[in-house]
Amino acid sequence: HYLIPLGSEVQNRQSDAQSKLQQLSNDSFEELAADIYDEVDRRETDAIWLTNQQLQNSIAFLPVNPTISPMRNQGRQKLATLDAKEFSLLVIDLLLDTKRRQNISLETGQ
């Protein structure tokens, strides 16, 4: 289970990102969700390290993963360029589309 923030800003917008997410295949969507999860983890870890002063320099982006394509690695690094608000909206869009896909799956019995 997951909670999706439904403030007026979220409810009254239909973003390009939402449209693009809906067009992704299930496999591509799953990869993107994993990459966003990794970026959330990187940001949270970075914040903890900085508050504990254990790390003087933050990690600028997710490290290159040699087992995935260069295009996907580039996309993973681009996630780090989003500011906190943009990234939060992307996470919300991802959660909304996850819910939409789950409802479709339940309706079709897959």
TITORLO-360824 format. One record per atom (N, C-alpha, C, O, CB): atom name; residue number from 1; residue in three letters; x, y, z. Coordinates in pm, whole numbers, plus 50000, padded with zeros to 5 digits. Each point is the difference from the previous one (the first is absolute). Glycine has a CB too. Example, Ala and Ser with C-alpha at 12.3 -4.5 7.8 and 13.67 -1.06 7.14 Angstrom:
REM TITORLO-360824
['N' 1 'Ala' [51319 49431 50780]]
['CA' 1 'Ala' [49911 50119 50000]]
['C' 1 'Ala' [50090 50120 50000]]
['O' 1 'Ala' [50104 49998 50066]]
['CB' 1 'Ala' [49707 49885 50059]]
['N' 2 'Ser' [50154 50222 49803]]
['CA' 2 'Ser' [50082 50119 50006]]
['C' 2 'Ser' [49923 50109 50073]]
['O' 2 'Ser' [50051 50111 50017]]
['CB' 2 'Ser' [50067 49826 49768]]
//
This chain:
REM TITORLO-360824
['N' 1 'His' [50083 49882 50000]]
['CA' 1 'His' [49917 50118 50000]]
['C' 1 'His' [50087 50124 50000]]
['O' 1 'His' [50112 49998 50052]]
['CB' 1 'His' [49707 49878 50068]]
['N' 2 'Tyr' [50131 50231 49822]]
['CA' 2 'Tyr' [50074 50124 49995]]
['C' 2 'Tyr' [49901 50115 50003]]
['O' 2 'Tyr' [49887 49988 49954]]
['CB' 2 'Tyr' [50302 49903 49918]]
['N' 3 'Leu' [49857 50221 50181]]
['CA' 3 'Leu' [49918 50121 50006]]
['C' 3 'Leu' [50048 50097 49895]]
['O' 3 'Leu' [50119 50025 49987]]
['CB' 3 'Leu' [49838 49942 50258]]
['N' 4 'Ile' [49950 50089 49681]]
['CA' 4 'Ile' [50032 50098 49897]]
['C' 4 'Ile' [49949 50135 50047]]
['O' 4 'Ile' [49880 50015 50022]]
['CB' 4 'Ile' [50111 49811 49792]]
['N' 5 'Pro' [50097 50273 50201]]
['CA' 5 'Pro' [49953 50133 50041]]
['C' 5 'Pro' [49906 50056 49894]]
['O' 5 'Pro' [50032 50000 49881]]
['CB' 5 'Pro' [50182 50040 50247]]
['N' 6 'Leu' [49671 50006 49913]]
['CA' 6 'Leu' [49902 50050 49904]]
['C' 6 'Leu' [49962 50144 50031]]
['O' 6 'Leu' [49882 50031 50019]]
['CB' 6 'Leu' [50031 49737 49950]]
['N' 7 'Gly' [50186 50320 50037]]
['CA' 7 'Gly' [49973 50142 50018]]
['C' 7 'Gly' [49944 50059 49873]]
['O' 7 'Gly' [49997 49933 49896]]
['CB' 7 'Gly' [50187 50082 50272]]
['N' 8 'Ser' [49771 50107 49839]]
['CA' 8 'Ser' [49938 50065 49884]]
['C' 8 'Ser' [50096 50010 49883]]
['O' 8 'Ser' [49959 49992 49884]]
['CB' 8 'Ser' [49894 50137 50271]]
['N' 9 'Glu' [50276 49889 49875]]
['CA' 9 'Glu' [50099 50010 49892]]
['C' 9 'Glu' [50009 49870 49921]]
['O' 9 'Glu' [50019 50003 49878]]
['CB' 9 'Glu' [50110 50162 50259]]
['N' 10 'Val' [49858 49723 49931]]
['CA' 10 'Val' [50009 49870 49934]]
['C' 10 'Val' [49871 49968 49927]]
['O' 10 'Val' [50003 49949 49887]]
['CB' 10 'Val' [50157 49972 50288]]
['N' 11 'Gln' [49727 50108 49886]]
['CA' 11 'Gln' [49871 49964 49942]]
['C' 11 'Gln' [49967 50081 49875]]
['O' 11 'Gln' [49931 49950 49911]]
['CB' 11 'Gln' [49993 49988 50317]]
['N' 12 'Asn' [50123 50185 49764]]
['CA' 12 'Asn' [49959 50088 49891]]
['C' 12 'Asn' [50101 50007 49886]]
['O' 12 'Asn' [50001 50097 49925]]
['CB' 12 'Asn' [49875 50034 50242]]
['N' 13 'Arg' [50207 49769 49821]]
['CA' 13 'Arg' [50096 50005 49891]]
['C' 13 'Arg' [50006 49868 49926]]
['O' 13 'Arg' [49988 49892 50059]]
['CB' 13 'Arg' [50143 50277 50068]]
['N' 14 'Gln' [49889 49841 49747]]
['CA' 14 'Gln' [50026 49883 49916]]
['C' 14 'Gln' [50131 50031 49930]]
['O' 14 'Gln' [50003 50075 49902]]
['CB' 14 'Gln' [49746 49864 50064]]
['N' 15 'Ser' [50358 50004 50082]]
['CA' 15 'Ser' [50132 50036 49951]]
['C' 15 'Ser' [50037 49918 49877]]
['O' 15 'Ser' [49943 49895 49972]]
['CB' 15 'Ser' [50123 50167 50259]]
['N' 16 'Asp' [50033 49991 49696]]
['CA' 16 'Asp' [50058 49924 49889]]
['C' 16 'Asp' [50062 49871 50053]]
['O' 16 'Asp' [49996 49896 49934]]
['CB' 16 'Asp' [50047 50318 49938]]
['N' 17 'Ala' [50014 49796 50248]]
['CA' 17 'Ala' [50062 49881 50059]]
['C' 17 'Ala' [49897 49890 50020]]
['O' 17 'Ala' [50028 49883 49975]]
['CB' 17 'Ala' [50142 50262 50139]]
['N' 18 'Gln' [49710 49891 49933]]
['CA' 18 'Gln' [49895 49900 50020]]
['C' 18 'Gln' [49964 49933 49867]]
['O' 18 'Gln' [49984 49879 49994]]
['CB' 18 'Gln' [49926 50251 50202]]
['N' 19 'Ser' [50078 49949 49699]]
['CA' 19 'Ser' [49968 49945 49868]]
['C' 19 'Ser' [50110 49906 49952]]
['O' 19 'Ser' [49972 49893 49946]]
['CB' 19 'Ser' [49897 50313 50000]]
['N' 20 'Lys' [50256 49835 50074]]
['CA' 20 'Lys' [50112 49917 49957]]
['C' 20 'Lys' [50008 49871 50081]]
['O' 20 'Lys' [50030 49894 49945]]
['CB' 20 'Lys' [50093 50312 49986]]
['N' 21 'Leu' [49849 49803 50198]]
['CA' 21 'Leu' [50001 49880 50083]]
['C' 21 'Leu' [49896 49899 49952]]
['O' 21 'Leu' [50026 49880 49999]]
['CB' 21 'Leu' [50053 50257 50196]]
['N' 22 'Gln' [49805 49912 49767]]
['CA' 22 'Gln' [49893 49911 49956]]
['C' 22 'Gln' [50035 49928 49870]]
['O' 22 'Gln' [49944 49894 49971]]
['CB' 22 'Gln' [49892 50257 50141]]
['N' 23 'Gln' [50256 49906 49811]]
['CA' 23 'Gln' [50038 49939 49873]]
['C' 23 'Gln' [50110 49895 50015]]
['O' 23 'Gln' [50026 49924 49906]]
['CB' 23 'Gln' [49909 50289 49983]]
['N' 24 'Leu' [50129 49781 50226]]
['CA' 24 'Leu' [50109 49904 50020]]
['C' 24 'Leu' [49947 49858 50010]]
['O' 24 'Leu' [49891 49975 50054]]
['CB' 24 'Leu' [50241 50202 50063]]
['N' 25 'Ser' [49945 49730 49831]]
['CA' 25 'Ser' [49967 49859 50019]]
['C' 25 'Ser' [50017 49966 50147]]
['O' 25 'Ser' [50066 50075 50073]]
['CB' 25 'Ser' [50006 49866 49690]]
['N' 26 'Asn' [49871 49950 50280]]
['CA' 26 'Asn' [50014 49960 50140]]
['C' 26 'Asn' [50145 49979 50039]]
['O' 26 'Asn' [50040 50036 50111]]
['CB' 26 'Asn' [49735 49858 49877]]
['N' 27 'Asp' [50306 50048 49922]]
['CA' 27 'Asp' [50141 49977 50031]]
['C' 27 'Asp' [50075 50132 50016]]
['O' 27 'Asp' [50079 50016 50093]]
['CB' 27 'Asp' [49911 49768 49780]]
['N' 28 'Ser' [49986 50311 50036]]
['CA' 28 'Ser' [50066 50130 50008]]
['C' 28 'Ser' [49955 50076 50124]]
['O' 28 'Ser' [50080 50067 50066]]
['CB' 28 'Ser' [49937 49940 49683]]
['N' 29 'Phe' [49854 49983 50282]]
['CA' 29 'Phe' [49947 50065 50119]]
['C' 29 'Phe' [50066 49943 50126]]
['O' 29 'Phe' [50034 50075 50092]]
['CB' 29 'Phe' [49747 49966 49788]]
['N' 30 'Glu' [50235 49829 50123]]
['CA' 30 'Glu' [50063 49935 50115]]
['C' 30 'Glu' [50146 50045 50016]]
['O' 30 'Glu' [50046 50024 50112]]
['CB' 30 'Glu' [49802 49778 49857]]
['N' 31 'Glu' [50224 50210 49919]]
['CA' 31 'Glu' [50138 50049 50006]]
['C' 31 'Glu' [50006 50143 50051]]
['O' 31 'Glu' [50085 50033 50083]]
['CB' 31 'Glu' [49975 49816 49727]]
['N' 32 'Leu' [49848 50236 50142]]
['CA' 32 'Leu' [49997 50139 50045]]
['C' 32 'Leu' [49968 50007 50148]]
['O' 32 'Leu' [50061 50078 50073]]
['CB' 32 'Leu' [49867 49995 49699]]
['N' 33 'Ala' [49978 49847 50273]]
['CA' 33 'Ala' [49965 49999 50143]]
['C' 33 'Ala' [50121 49959 50084]]
['O' 33 'Ala' [50023 50058 50106]]
['CB' 33 'Ala' [49738 49886 49836]]
['N' 34 'Ala' [50314 49959 50012]]
['CA' 34 'Ala' [50121 49957 50072]]
['C' 34 'Ala' [50104 50112 50003]]
['O' 34 'Ala' [50065 50023 50102]]
['CB' 34 'Ala' [49891 49737 49830]]
['N' 35 'Asp' [50058 50310 49956]]
['CA' 35 'Asp' [50097 50110 49993]]
['C' 35 'Asp' [49959 50115 50091]]
['O' 35 'Asp' [50085 50061 50066]]
['CB' 35 'Asp' [49970 49874 49698]]
['N' 36 'Ile' [49817 50095 50241]]
['CA' 36 'Ile' [49951 50107 50089]]
['C' 36 'Ile' [50019 49958 50145]]
['O' 36 'Ile' [50037 50082 50084]]
['CB' 36 'Ile' [49794 49992 49743]]
['N' 37 'Tyr' [50144 49801 50204]]
['CA' 37 'Tyr' [50024 49949 50136]]
['C' 37 'Tyr' [50147 50017 50038]]
['O' 37 'Tyr' [50032 50045 50110]]
['CB' 37 'Tyr' [49780 49789 49864]]
['N' 38 'Asp' [50277 50130 49933]]
['CA' 38 'Asp' [50144 50014 50026]]
['C' 38 'Asp' [50037 50146 50024]]
['O' 38 'Asp' [50083 50030 50086]]
['CB' 38 'Asp' [49962 49768 49772]]
['N' 39 'Glu' [49893 50294 50066]]
['CA' 39 'Glu' [50029 50142 50018]]
['C' 39 'Glu' [49946 50051 50134]]
['O' 39 'Glu' [50066 50080 50066]]
['CB' 39 'Glu' [49927 49951 49684]]
['N' 40 'Val' [49890 49923 50291]]
['CA' 40 'Val' [49948 50036 50132]]
['C' 40 'Val' [50098 49953 50107]]
['O' 40 'Val' [50033 50074 50093]]
['CB' 40 'Val' [49727 49912 49824]]
['N' 41 'Asp' [50286 49891 50071]]
['CA' 41 'Asp' [50094 49944 50095]]
['C' 41 'Asp' [50130 50082 50001]]
['O' 41 'Asp' [50054 50027 50107]]
['CB' 41 'Asp' [49846 49744 49859]]
['N' 42 'Arg' [50150 50267 49918]]
['CA' 42 'Arg' [50123 50080 49991]]
['C' 42 'Arg' [49981 50134 50071]]
['O' 42 'Arg' [50087 50043 50075]]
['CB' 42 'Arg' [49972 49846 49708]]
['N' 43 'Arg' [49827 50176 50191]]
['CA' 43 'Arg' [49975 50132 50061]]
['C' 43 'Arg' [49986 49989 50152]]
['O' 43 'Arg' [50053 50084 50073]]
['CB' 43 'Arg' [49835 49989 49716]]
['N' 44 'Glu' [50043 49825 50258]]
['CA' 44 'Glu' [49983 49983 50144]]
['C' 44 'Glu' [50133 49967 50067]]
['O' 44 'Glu' [50031 50055 50106]]
['CB' 44 'Glu' [49734 49869 49857]]
['N' 45 'Thr' [50312 49988 49978]]
['CA' 45 'Thr' [50131 49965 50055]]
['C' 45 'Thr' [50092 50121 50001]]
['O' 45 'Thr' [50071 50025 50098]]
['CB' 45 'Thr' [49901 49739 49819]]
['N' 46 'Asp' [50025 50312 49974]]
['CA' 46 'Asp' [50082 50120 49990]]
['C' 46 'Asp' [49963 50099 50111]]
['O' 46 'Asp' [50088 50059 50063]]
['CB' 46 'Asp' [49931 49909 49687]]
['N' 47 'Ala' [49851 50050 50273]]
['CA' 47 'Ala' [49954 50093 50105]]
['C' 47 'Ala' [50047 49953 50138]]
['O' 47 'Ala' [50041 50082 50082]]
['CB' 47 'Ala' [49758 49978 49777]]
['N' 48 'Ile' [50194 49811 50167]]
['CA' 48 'Ile' [50044 49946 50129]]
['C' 48 'Ile' [50150 50021 50017]]
['O' 48 'Ile' [50045 50043 50106]]
['CB' 48 'Ile' [49769 49787 49889]]
['N' 49 'Trp' [50262 50139 49901]]
['CA' 49 'Trp' [50145 50016 50009]]
['C' 49 'Trp' [50038 50146 50024]]
['O' 49 'Trp' [50090 50030 50078]]
['CB' 49 'Trp' [49940 49773 49771]]
['N' 50 'Leu' [49901 50288 50082]]
['CA' 50 'Leu' [50033 50141 50016]]
['C' 50 'Leu' [49963 50052 50139]]
['O' 50 'Leu' [50073 50081 50057]]
['CB' 50 'Leu' [49893 49950 49698]]
['N' 51 'Thr' [49922 49922 50301]]
['CA' 51 'Thr' [49962 50047 50133]]
['C' 51 'Thr' [50091 49943 50107]]
['O' 51 'Thr' [50023 50063 50103]]
['CB' 51 'Thr' [49740 49956 49820]]
['N' 52 'Asn' [50290 49861 50053]]
['CA' 52 'Asn' [50093 49940 50095]]
['C' 52 'Asn' [50144 50042 49973]]
['O' 52 'Asn' [50091 49961 50073]]
['CB' 52 'Asn' [49753 49846 49949]]
['N' 53 'Gln' [50176 50270 49874]]
['CA' 53 'Gln' [50132 50048 49958]]
['C' 53 'Gln' [50099 49886 49979]]
['O' 53 'Gln' [50120 50016 50022]]
['CB' 53 'Gln' [49836 50195 50103]]
['N' 54 'Gln' [49992 49677 49833]]
['CA' 54 'Gln' [50088 49887 49970]]
['C' 54 'Gln' [50054 50009 49858]]
['O' 54 'Gln' [50099 49935 49966]]
['CB' 54 'Gln' [49772 49923 50195]]
['N' 55 'Leu' [50064 50222 49758]]
['CA' 55 'Leu' [50039 50013 49860]]
['C' 55 'Leu' [50009 50148 49969]]
['O' 55 'Leu' [49903 50073 50017]]
['CB' 55 'Leu' [49987 49706 49919]]
['N' 56 'Gln' [50225 50264 50018]]
['CA' 56 'Gln' [50018 50141 49972]]
['C' 56 'Gln' [49940 50039 49866]]
['O' 56 'Gln' [49945 50109 49985]]
['CB' 56 'Gln' [50264 49888 50152]]
['N' 57 'Asn' [49801 49915 49767]]
['CA' 57 'Asn' [49943 50026 49868]]
['C' 57 'Asn' [49885 49906 49975]]
['O' 57 'Asn' [50008 49880 50030]]
['CB' 57 'Asn' [50215 50199 49884]]
['N' 58 'Ser' [49670 49973 50033]]
['CA' 58 'Ser' [49885 49914 49971]]
['C' 58 'Ser' [50025 49922 49872]]
['O' 58 'Ser' [50086 50036 49919]]
['CB' 58 'Ser' [49759 50125 50199]]
['N' 59 'Ile' [50080 49734 49865]]
['CA' 59 'Ile' [50007 49919 49879]]
['C' 59 'Ile' [49908 50068 49899]]
['O' 59 'Ile' [49879 50010 50023]]
['CB' 59 'Ile' [50171 49770 50104]]
['N' 60 'Ala' [50005 50266 49763]]
['CA' 60 'Ala' [49926 50084 49907]]
['C' 60 'Ala' [49886 49927 49928]]
['O' 60 'Ala' [49897 50060 49970]]
['CB' 60 'Ala' [50311 50070 50000]]
['N' 61 'Phe' [49812 49743 50003]]
['CA' 61 'Phe' [49897 49923 49929]]
['C' 61 'Phe' [50027 49852 50020]]
['O' 61 'Phe' [50104 49961 50054]]
['CB' 61 'Phe' [49866 50222 49775]]
['N' 62 'Leu' [49937 49736 50128]]
['CA' 62 'Leu' [50017 49855 50012]]
['C' 62 'Leu' [50121 49955 49920]]
['O' 62 'Leu' [50020 50048 49888]]
['CB' 62 'Leu' [49732 49922 50146]]
['N' 63 'Pro' [50328 49941 50019]]
['CA' 63 'Pro' [50117 49953 49925]]
['C' 63 'Pro' [49958 49919 49877]]
['O' 63 'Pro' [49891 49943 49995]]
['CB' 63 'Pro' [50241 50053 50218]]
['N' 64 'Val' [49956 50000 49690]]
['CA' 64 'Val' [49975 49923 49878]]
['C' 64 'Val' [49992 49852 50035]]
['O' 64 'Val' [50085 49947 50072]]
['CB' 64 'Val' [50033 50227 49786]]
['N' 65 'Asn' [49780 49762 50091]]
['CA' 65 'Asn' [49983 49857 50020]]
['C' 65 'Asn' [50037 49930 49869]]
['O' 65 'Asn' [49929 50017 49901]]
['CB' 65 'Asn' [49885 50018 50275]]
['N' 66 'Pro' [50294 49887 49821]]
['CA' 66 'Pro' [50045 49939 49875]]
['C' 66 'Pro' [49906 49894 49945]]
['O' 66 'Pro' [50015 49957 49885]]
['CB' 66 'Pro' [50214 50088 50189]]
['N' 67 'Thr' [49674 49910 50006]]
['CA' 67 'Thr' [49910 49894 49954]]
['C' 67 'Thr' [49878 50054 49926]]
['O' 67 'Thr' [49919 49923 49949]]
['CB' 67 'Thr' [50158 49939 50242]]
['N' 68 'Ile' [49908 50271 49804]]
['CA' 68 'Ile' [49886 50057 49928]]
['C' 68 'Ile' [50048 50088 49885]]
['O' 68 'Ile' [50118 50034 49992]]
['CB' 68 'Ile' [49745 49960 50219]]
['N' 69 'Ser' [50046 50041 49702]]
['CA' 69 'Ser' [50037 50074 49879]]
['C' 69 'Ser' [50051 50141 50032]]
['O' 69 'Ser' [49964 50057 50103]]
['CB' 69 'Ser' [49866 49811 49771]]
['N' 70 'Pro' [50254 50187 50038]]
['CA' 70 'Pro' [50047 50137 50019]]
['C' 70 'Pro' [49885 50101 50004]]
['O' 70 'Pro' [50005 50099 50074]]
['CB' 70 'Pro' [50208 49837 49810]]
['N' 71 'Met' [49684 50039 50037]]
['CA' 71 'Met' [49885 50092 49998]]
['C' 71 'Met' [49929 50001 50136]]
['O' 71 'Met' [49960 50105 50050]]
['CB' 71 'Met' [50012 49854 49703]]
['N' 72 'Arg' [50012 49923 50305]]
['CA' 72 'Arg' [49935 49994 50132]]
['C' 72 'Arg' [50089 50062 50107]]
['O' 72 'Arg' [49950 50069 50089]]
['CB' 72 'Arg' [49927 49722 49841]]
['N' 73 'Asn' [50254 50186 50063]]
['CA' 73 'Asn' [50092 50064 50094]]
['C' 73 'Asn' [49990 50152 49992]]
['O' 73 'Asn' [50003 50069 50101]]
['CB' 73 'Asn' [50151 49734 49881]]
['N' 74 'Gln' [49835 50247 49896]]
['CA' 74 'Gln' [49988 50145 49980]]
['C' 74 'Gln' [49870 50051 50062]]
['O' 74 'Gln' [49998 50107 50061]]
['CB' 74 'Gln' [50138 49878 49727]]
['N' 75 'Gly' [49757 49940 50196]]
['CA' 75 'Gly' [49872 50037 50060]]
['C' 75 'Gly' [50007 49999 50152]]
['O' 75 'Gly' [49943 50087 50066]]
['CB' 75 'Gly' [49940 49820 49735]]
['N' 76 'Arg' [50187 49994 50255]]
['CA' 76 'Arg' [50016 49993 50145]]
['C' 76 'Arg' [50076 50122 50051]]
['O' 76 'Arg' [49968 50054 50106]]
['CB' 76 'Arg' [50031 49694 49882]]
['N' 77 'Gln' [50102 50295 49938]]
['CA' 77 'Gln' [50077 50117 50040]]
['C' 77 'Gln' [49919 50128 49985]]
['O' 77 'Gln' [50017 50095 50077]]
['CB' 77 'Gln' [50193 49787 49856]]
['N' 78 'Lys' [49701 50121 49969]]
['CA' 78 'Lys' [49916 50119 49979]]
['C' 78 'Lys' [49903 50021 50117]]
['O' 78 'Lys' [49962 50113 50030]]
['CB' 78 'Lys' [50056 49853 49721]]
['N' 79 'Leu' [49943 49926 50315]]
['CA' 79 'Leu' [49910 50013 50116]]
['C' 79 'Leu' [50060 50091 50107]]
['O' 79 'Leu' [49927 50070 50070]]
['CB' 79 'Leu' [49984 49700 49883]]
['N' 80 'Ala' [50222 50229 50059]]
['CA' 80 'Ala' [50067 50082 50102]]
['C' 80 'Ala' [49990 50149 49969]]
['O' 80 'Ala' [50019 50083 50089]]
['CB' 80 'Ala' [50138 49727 49953]]
['N' 81 'Thr' [49814 50225 49832]]
['CA' 81 'Thr' [49991 50142 49964]]
['C' 81 'Thr' [49866 50062 50038]]
['O' 81 'Thr' [49985 50122 49996]]
['CB' 81 'Thr' [50173 49833 49817]]
['N' 82 'Leu' [49745 49962 50223]]
['CA' 82 'Leu' [49869 50053 50039]]
['C' 82 'Leu' [50008 50057 50141]]
['O' 82 'Leu' [50057 49939 50090]]
['CB' 82 'Leu' [49826 49893 49761]]
['N' 83 'Asp' [50059 50287 50167]]
['CA' 83 'Asp' [49997 50054 50136]]
['C' 83 'Asp' [49897 49923 50082]]
['O' 83 'Asp' [49929 49914 49947]]
['CB' 83 'Asp' [50141 50315 49970]]
['N' 84 'Ala' [49923 49801 50211]]
['CA' 84 'Ala' [49915 49922 50091]]
['C' 84 'Ala' [49854 50001 49957]]
['O' 84 'Ala' [49933 49896 50006]]
['CB' 84 'Ala' [50225 50157 50180]]
['N' 85 'Lys' [49791 50062 49771]]
['CA' 85 'Lys' [49859 50008 49961]]
['C' 85 'Lys' [49974 49920 49873]]
['O' 85 'Lys' [49903 49924 49993]]
['CB' 85 'Lys' [50081 50302 50113]]
['N' 86 'Glu' [50102 49790 49794]]
['CA' 86 'Glu' [49984 49924 49875]]
['C' 86 'Glu' [50007 49850 50025]]
['O' 86 'Glu' [49923 49923 49944]]
['CB' 86 'Glu' [50177 50269 49928]]
['N' 87 'Phe' [49995 49769 50212]]
['CA' 87 'Phe' [50016 49858 50029]]
['C' 87 'Phe' [49879 49946 50076]]
['O' 87 'Phe' [49953 49889 49973]]
['CB' 87 'Phe' [50297 50141 50032]]
['N' 88 'Ser' [49699 50049 50089]]
['CA' 88 'Ser' [49880 49958 50075]]
['C' 88 'Ser' [49881 49981 49907]]
['O' 88 'Ser' [49925 49904 50013]]
['CB' 88 'Ser' [50159 50219 50188]]
['N' 89 'Leu' [49899 49968 49704]]
['CA' 89 'Leu' [49889 49988 49905]]
['C' 89 'Leu' [50018 49877 49912]]
['O' 89 'Leu' [49902 49933 49966]]
['CB' 89 'Leu' [50070 50316 50035]]
['N' 90 'Leu' [50153 49720 49962]]
['CA' 90 'Leu' [50025 49879 49922]]
['C' 90 'Leu' [49965 49875 50080]]
['O' 90 'Leu' [49939 49907 49947]]
['CB' 90 'Leu' [50244 50212 49928]]
['N' 91 'Val' [49853 49879 50251]]
['CA' 91 'Val' [49966 49885 50086]]
['C' 91 'Val' [49849 49986 50012]]
['O' 91 'Val' [49947 49889 49993]]
['CB' 91 'Val' [50267 50142 50136]]
['N' 92 'Ile' [49716 50081 49888]]
['CA' 92 'Ile' [49853 49996 50008]]
['C' 92 'Ile' [49941 49949 49869]]
['O' 92 'Ile' [49909 49917 50001]]
['CB' 92 'Ile' [50094 50274 50164]]
['N' 93 'Asp' [50049 49859 49722]]
['CA' 93 'Asp' [49953 49952 49869]]
['C' 93 'Asp' [50023 49849 49988]]
['O' 93 'Asp' [49914 49928 49949]]
['CB' 93 'Asp' [50135 50297 49949]]
['N' 94 'Leu' [50066 49728 50148]]
['CA' 94 'Leu' [50030 49858 49994]]
['C' 94 'Leu' [49902 49920 50085]]
['O' 94 'Leu' [49951 49895 49958]]
['CB' 94 'Leu' [50291 50159 50004]]
['N' 95 'Leu' [49729 49996 50158]]
['CA' 95 'Leu' [49905 49931 50088]]
['C' 95 'Leu' [49859 49998 49940]]
['O' 95 'Leu' [49930 49899 50008]]
['CB' 95 'Leu' [50208 50169 50190]]
['N' 96 'Leu' [49821 50043 49742]]
['CA' 96 'Leu' [49868 50005 49938]]
['C' 96 'Leu' [49990 49901 49885]]
['O' 96 'Leu' [49898 49933 49984]]
['CB' 96 'Leu' [50082 50308 50081]]
['N' 97 'Asp' [50127 49749 49855]]
['CA' 97 'Asp' [49995 49907 49889]]
['C' 97 'Asp' [50011 49856 50048]]
['O' 97 'Asp' [49945 49909 49938]]
['CB' 97 'Asp' [50155 50266 49914]]
['N' 98 'Thr' [49971 49804 50258]]
['CA' 98 'Thr' [50004 49866 50059]]
['C' 98 'Thr' [49859 49957 50041]]
['O' 98 'Thr' [49959 49887 49976]]
['CB' 98 'Thr' [50278 50152 50106]]
['N' 99 'Lys' [49692 50054 49980]]
['CA' 99 'Lys' [49862 49971 50042]]
['C' 99 'Lys' [49912 49972 49878]]
['O' 99 'Lys' [49919 49908 50001]]
['CB' 99 'Lys' [50111 50239 50203]]
['N' 100 'Arg' [49986 49933 49689]]
['CA' 100 'Arg' [49922 49980 49878]]
['C' 100 'Arg' [50028 49863 49941]]
['O' 100 'Arg' [49908 49928 49961]]
['CB' 100 'Arg' [50095 50320 49996]]
['N' 101 'Arg' [50123 49715 50035]]
['CA' 101 'Arg' [50039 49870 49944]]
['C' 101 'Arg' [49948 49885 50087]]
['O' 101 'Arg' [49957 49897 49949]]
['CB' 101 'Arg' [50248 50209 49949]]
['N' 102 'Gln' [49800 49913 50232]]
['CA' 102 'Gln' [49951 49897 50091]]
['C' 102 'Gln' [49849 49981 49982]]
['O' 102 'Gln' [49951 49887 49998]]
['CB' 102 'Gln' [50232 50169 50167]]
['N' 103 'Asn' [49743 50053 49821]]
['CA' 103 'Asn' [49855 49991 49978]]
['C' 103 'Asn' [49968 49929 49869]]
['O' 103 'Asn' [49906 49920 49995]]
['CB' 103 'Asn' [50064 50291 50137]]
['N' 104 'Ile' [50106 49817 49762]]
['CA' 104 'Ile' [49980 49933 49873]]
['C' 104 'Ile' [50024 49851 50016]]
['O' 104 'Ile' [49924 49918 49949]]
['CB' 104 'Ile' [50144 50290 49927]]
['N' 105 'Ser' [50039 49758 50195]]
['CA' 105 'Ser' [50033 49860 50022]]
['C' 105 'Ser' [49890 49928 50078]]
['O' 105 'Ser' [49966 49886 49968]]
['CB' 105 'Ser' [50276 50175 50029]]
['N' 106 'Leu' [49704 50006 50104]]
['CA' 106 'Leu' [49893 49938 50079]]
['C' 106 'Leu' [49871 49984 49918]]
['O' 106 'Leu' [49928 49902 50015]]
['CB' 106 'Leu' [50172 50198 50192]]
['N' 107 'Glu' [49873 49998 49707]]
['CA' 107 'Glu' [49879 49994 49918]]
['C' 107 'Glu' [50007 49890 49896]]
['O' 107 'Glu' [49900 49935 49970]]
['CB' 107 'Glu' [50069 50308 50065]]
['N' 108 'Thr' [50150 49736 49909]]
['CA' 108 'Thr' [50015 49900 49895]]
['C' 108 'Thr' [50036 49863 50057]]
['O' 108 'Thr' [50001 49901 49926]]
['CB' 108 'Thr' [50070 50279 49918]]
['N' 109 'Gly' [49956 49813 50285]]
['CA' 109 'Gly' [50031 49873 50063]]
['C' 109 'Gly' [50138 49945 49969]]
['O' 109 'Gly' [50023 49880 50008]]
['CB' 109 'Gly' [49739 50076 49983]]
['N' 110 'Gln' [50330 50133 49974]]
['CA' 110 'Gln' [50137 49955 49967]]
['C' 110 'Gln' [50086 49994 50121]]
['O' 110 'Gln' [50118 49964 49992]]
['CB' 110 'Gln' [49861 50133 49783]]
//
